[in-house]
Amino acid sequence: MAETMAEVLLQRGIEQGIERGIEQGIERGIERGIERGIERGARETAIENVLAVLTARFPQSDVQTAKPTLEAIADLDRLKQLHLTAVQTSSFGAFLQALDT
């Protein structure tokens, strides 16, 4: 049974729609992956910066004890604030108190 022109055009339209949908899905997936990678890198850098400041300012303290708590913080703004706190705080103990609030 021969396909009509309308059936052929409909089939081509469906195939093109599927292809475009797949392409858009892939593009969105790549964009989300890049965004997540950037966010993750920014968080890791913020944590490293906090620990570096604490290590430089309080070399006698075991600043690595703060690392698990810092790593549990998802909010980049909070990590940036903690970096400033690390720069300004009077002691490692005072930083730990700020970290717990």
RODO-2510 file (C-alpha; in nm, 4 decimals, decimal comma):
residues 101
     n   res          X          Y          Z
     1     m     0,0000     0,0000     0,0000
     2     a     0,1475     0,3270    -0,1070
     3     e     0,1845     0,6075     0,1451
     4     t     0,0138     0,9304     0,0660
     5     m     0,2078     1,2524     0,0445
     6     a     0,0402     1,3695     0,3642
     7     e     0,1557     1,0579     0,5518
     8     v     0,5124     1,1016     0,4268
     9     l     0,5160     1,4678     0,5294
    10     l     0,3656     1,3853     0,8660
    11     q     0,6298     1,1173     0,9280
    12     r     0,9114     1,3576     0,8303
    13     g     0,7678     1,6237     1,0603
    14     i     0,7545     1,3795     1,3490
    15     e     1,1131     1,2680     1,2861
    16     q     1,2368     1,6276     1,2686
    17     g     1,0487     1,7129     1,5861
    18     i     1,2075     1,4206     1,7675
    19     e     1,5548     1,5182     1,6433
    20     r     1,5081     1,8795     1,7558
    21     g     1,3797     1,7649     2,0925
    22     i     1,6809     1,5410     2,1425
    23     e     1,9199     1,8202     2,0405
    24     q     1,7556     2,0663     2,2784
    25     g     1,7648     1,8110     2,5590
    26     i     2,1343     1,7496     2,5041
    27     e     2,2067     2,1240     2,4967
    28     r     2,0164     2,1795     2,8212
    29     g     2,1952     1,8874     2,9834
    30     i     2,5336     2,0265     2,8842
    31     e     2,4419     2,3732     3,0119
    32     r     2,3266     2,2332     3,3457
    33     g     2,6416     2,0256     3,3756
    34     i     2,8594     2,3289     3,3120
    35     e     2,6645     2,5366     3,5643
    36     r     2,6945     2,2662     3,8282
    37     g     3,0653     2,2313     3,7591
    38     i     3,1190     2,6046     3,7986
    39     e     2,9196     2,6090     4,1225
    40     r     3,1098     2,3108     4,2582
    41     g     3,4430     2,4686     4,1683
    42     a     3,3440     2,7957     4,3342
    43     r     3,2417     2,6114     4,6520
    44     e     3,5640     2,4105     4,6604
    45     t     3,7700     2,7260     4,6090
    46     a     3,5811     2,9084     4,8845
    47     i     3,6432     2,6214     5,1264
    48     e     4,0128     2,6090     5,0331
    49     n     4,0378     2,9859     5,0849
    50     v     3,8818     2,9671     5,4310
    51     l     4,1150     2,6864     5,5340
    52     a     4,4190     2,8660     5,3909
    53     v     4,3428     3,1829     5,5872
    54     l     4,2832     2,9868     5,9060
    55     t     4,6071     2,7905     5,8591
    56     a     4,8057     3,1100     5,8010
    57     r     4,6489     3,2938     6,0947
    58     f     4,6367     3,0073     6,3449
    59     p     4,9214     2,7681     6,2584
    60     q     4,9070     2,5994     6,5998
    61     s     4,5401     2,5016     6,5512
    62     d     4,4093     2,1948     6,3731
    63     v     4,2057     2,3871     6,1183
    64     q     4,1259     2,0698     5,9247
    65     t     3,8685     1,9906     6,1928
    66     a     3,6509     2,2622     6,0357
    67     k     3,6692     2,1087     5,6887
    68     p     3,3765     1,8613     5,7156
    69     t     3,1459     2,1356     5,8434
    70     l     3,2570     2,3704     5,5654
    71     e     3,2041     2,0984     5,3049
    72     a     2,8482     2,0486     5,4279
    73     i     2,7615     2,4107     5,3465
    74     a     2,5957     2,4399     5,0063
    75     d     2,5425     2,8169     5,0140
    76     l     2,8315     2,9927     4,8394
    77     d     2,7417     3,3262     5,0002
    78     r     2,7701     3,1659     5,3445
    79     l     3,1146     3,0313     5,2552
    80     k     3,2226     3,3772     5,1356
    81     q     3,1039     3,5252     5,4637
    82     l     3,2990     3,2618     5,6547
    83     h     3,6083     3,3561     5,4544
    84     l     3,5719     3,7135     5,5783
    85     t     3,5148     3,5815     5,9292
    86     a     3,8351     3,3790     5,9040
    87     v     4,0233     3,6942     5,8072
    88     q     3,8759     3,9020     6,0894
    89     t     3,8273     3,6606     6,3800
    90     s     4,0422     3,6820     6,6916
    91     s     4,0974     3,3082     6,7343
    92     f     4,0290     2,9721     6,5767
    93     g     3,7845     2,9009     6,8585
    94     a     3,5919     3,2164     6,7742
    95     f     3,5793     3,1049     6,4106
    96     l     3,4390     2,7676     6,5139
    97     q     3,1678     2,9464     6,7127
    98     a     3,0796     3,1551     6,4063
    99     l     3,0797     2,8409     6,1970
   100     d     2,8224     2,6780     6,4266
   101     t     2,5797     2,9705     6,4034
***
